[in-house]
Amino acid sequence: MSTPTTKLTVQIIVSADLKKTWDSYTLPEHIVHWNFASDDWHCPKATNDFRIGGKYIARMEAKDGSFGFDFETTYTEITEGKHFSYEFGGRHATIKFEEIEAGTSVIVTFDPETENPLELQKNGWQSILDNFKKYTESRK
């Protein structure tokens, strides 16, 4: 089990400029293409009121219809093109973007929940970030 002070971090380097990477991560028309941890899941709908106090909602579902849920957050901090933070169910996450020589570094730090092993949670969030990289690099 985790303690309230435990934070998990996943990261990736995307071979794309900062604007393209930021837009892929924050615009609903892109989010629906990458926001799932495995190929048997999808994200059929996403909305994003990208402002402090605004809500982000992504519908995540098993493709066979057996399970689904809405991942809903409220933004607590936004610095355009650099980072943002949000709260979800008493937990917090921060996503940081940094343009580097190889493209854009994306670092996600989040509070884990207490029902699943930390490694499982970290692997799930990393899988979503891997999908994000693949999608963003494939965009023309």
C-alpha positions in Angstrom: 0.0 0.0 0.0 1.1 3.6 -0.6 1.3 6.4 1.8 0.0 9.9 1.1 3.6 11.2 0.6 4.3 8.6 -2.2 4.5 10.1 -5.6 5.1 8.1 -8.8 6.8 9.5 -12.0 6.7 8.4 -15.6 8.4 10.2 -18.4 9.1 10.1 -22.1 10.9 12.0 -24.8 8.7 12.8 -27.8 10.4 13.5 -31.2 8.3 16.6 -31.8 8.5 20.2 -31.0 6.9 21.7 -27.9 3.8 23.1 -29.5 2.9 19.9 -31.3 3.5 17.9 -28.1 1.5 20.3 -25.9 -1.4 20.3 -28.3 -1.5 16.5 -28.6 -1.7 16.3 -24.8 -4.3 19.0 -24.2 -6.6 19.1 -27.2 -9.6 16.7 -27.0 -9.4 15.9 -30.8 -6.0 14.4 -30.1 -6.5 13.0 -26.6 -9.1 10.4 -27.9 -6.3 8.8 -30.0 -3.9 8.0 -27.2 -5.5 8.1 -23.8 -5.6 4.4 -22.9 -3.2 1.9 -21.4 -3.7 -1.1 -23.7 -5.0 -1.9 -27.2 -8.2 -3.5 -25.9 -9.2 -0.1 -24.4 -10.1 3.2 -26.0 -11.0 6.8 -25.2 -14.1 7.5 -27.2 -14.7 11.0 -25.8 -12.7 13.7 -24.1 -13.5 17.3 -23.1 -11.1 19.9 -21.7 -12.0 23.2 -20.1 -8.3 24.2 -19.9 -8.2 26.9 -17.3 -7.7 26.9 -13.5 -10.9 25.5 -12.0 -11.8 24.0 -15.4 -12.6 20.3 -15.8 -11.0 17.7 -18.0 -13.1 14.6 -18.6 -12.0 11.5 -20.6 -14.2 8.5 -21.1 -12.1 5.3 -20.9 -13.7 2.1 -21.9 -12.9 -1.5 -22.7 -13.5 -2.0 -26.5 -15.7 -5.0 -25.8 -18.0 -2.8 -23.6 -17.4 -4.8 -20.4 -16.1 -1.9 -18.4 -15.7 1.9 -18.6 -15.2 5.0 -16.4 -14.9 8.8 -16.7 -11.5 10.1 -15.6 -12.3 13.6 -14.3 -9.9 16.2 -13.1 -10.0 19.9 -12.0 -7.1 22.1 -13.0 -5.2 23.8 -10.1 -2.3 25.3 -12.0 -1.5 26.1 -15.6 1.6 27.6 -17.1 1.0 27.5 -20.9 3.6 25.5 -22.8 5.5 24.5 -19.6 3.3 22.5 -17.1 0.0 22.1 -15.5 -1.4 20.4 -12.4 -4.8 18.9 -11.6 -6.7 17.3 -8.8 -8.7 14.1 -9.1 -10.5 12.4 -6.2 -8.2 13.9 -3.6 -5.1 13.0 -5.6 -2.9 15.3 -7.6 -0.8 15.1 -10.8 1.6 17.5 -12.5 2.6 17.2 -16.2 5.8 19.1 -17.2 7.0 19.8 -20.8 10.5 20.8 -21.7 11.9 21.3 -25.2 15.2 19.6 -25.5 17.5 18.8 -28.4 15.9 15.4 -29.1 12.3 16.9 -29.0 10.2 17.4 -26.0 10.5 15.8 -22.6 7.2 15.0 -20.8 7.3 14.1 -17.1 4.1 13.1 -15.3 4.2 12.9 -11.5 1.1 11.6 -9.7 -0.3 10.5 -6.4 -1.1 6.8 -6.6 -4.3 5.2 -5.3 -4.2 2.7 -2.5 -6.0 -0.3 -4.1 -3.5 -1.5 -6.7 0.3 -2.1 -6.4 2.5 0.9 -7.2 4.3 -0.9 -10.0 1.0 -1.7 -11.7 -0.1 1.9 -11.5 3.2 3.2 -12.8 3.2 0.7 -15.7 -0.4 1.8 -16.6 0.5 5.5 -16.6 3.7 4.7 -18.6 1.7 2.8 -21.2 -0.6 5.7 -21.7 2.4 8.0 -22.1 4.0 5.5 -24.6 0.7 5.7 -26.6 0.9 9.5 -26.4 4.4 9.4 -27.9 3.5 7.0 -30.7 0.4 9.1 -31.6 2.2 12.5 -31.4 5.2 11.4 -33.5 2.8 9.9 -36.1 0.9 13.2 -36.6 1.8 15.2 -39.7 
